């Protein structure tokens, strides 16, 4: 076997190093400078994050999320500067290196902008949620989605034009024709999108409201780009397309300040006028002491009608609440008190009945 000649190896290596040491020194200096710049940039951003942590939470979040994209940009720029020290004779190879560099920088910038946009919008949504501005939350989320879609759309066409050498104008023209065909094919989807914009802008309700949209009624659980989610009082989840909700009559029961309730109490025809007056006085006494009854709009108690089978007393009450469960609980207590006081006073409730008289003509 041939022997390894150590002196010859060091001689060859020494000749190569003496011929290329300026280029090697430039490479190491470039690598060291890039790493130092990246380290300093990270230290500065981390220091700003610690300084702004409590006083400026939004800026602290943005700085924290910008560290990684900027680090990758620094590494790619360092790699590109390092490659300049190597002579690349083939023009095609040099061109593809340039294109890969542009592609890498563009994608990292797009990801960084995406992260920063999401960070800002999440902070804004949290702030609006604490302020109970649910409609602004929905609008902010819609704007965020549109901006992200626009960002990636622009990045895609930029890369196609500058990296792949495609004619973007022709692509846009073709996309316009395809978009027109898709718009005709998916016109309901487009109508739902514009319906979402109309509902968010008009703000007829917010998440958690009790609403009635057309024939459907329930609590609003969410508003999306396509549909509204209602939780019916029977438990099922109702999905209503935005285009139908935008054209429907919407009744928002949560926005009312009071709940109007009408009670009809029928007593028998054998009840004398004195008992009728006593019954109306009892109702007034019961309602005057109730905490949920609106004191600015006192209850209306009238002898309203003589029905076929009963003498009707109509009671109109305004409850100082928008909570249906709270209203029903209070109404149940009122009904129990009416039943107790009427039975104690000897006032008989009427019920639908028919009396048949037989006449003996003998």
Secondary structure as UniProt FT lines:
FT   HELIX           6..52
FT   TURN            53..55
FT   HELIX           57..83
FT   TURN            84..85
FT   HELIX           91..130
FT   TURN            131..132
FT   HELIX           134..162
FT   HELIX           168..185
FT   HELIX           187..202
FT   TURN            207..208
FT   STRAND          210..213
FT   TURN            214..215
FT   STRAND          216..223
FT   STRAND          227..231
FT   TURN            233..234
FT   STRAND          237..241
FT   HELIX           242..247
FT   STRAND          250..252
FT   HELIX           253..255
FT   STRAND          259..267
FT   TURN            269..270
FT   HELIX           273..288
FT   TURN            291..292
FT   STRAND          300..306
FT   STRAND          311..319
FT   HELIX           324..345
//
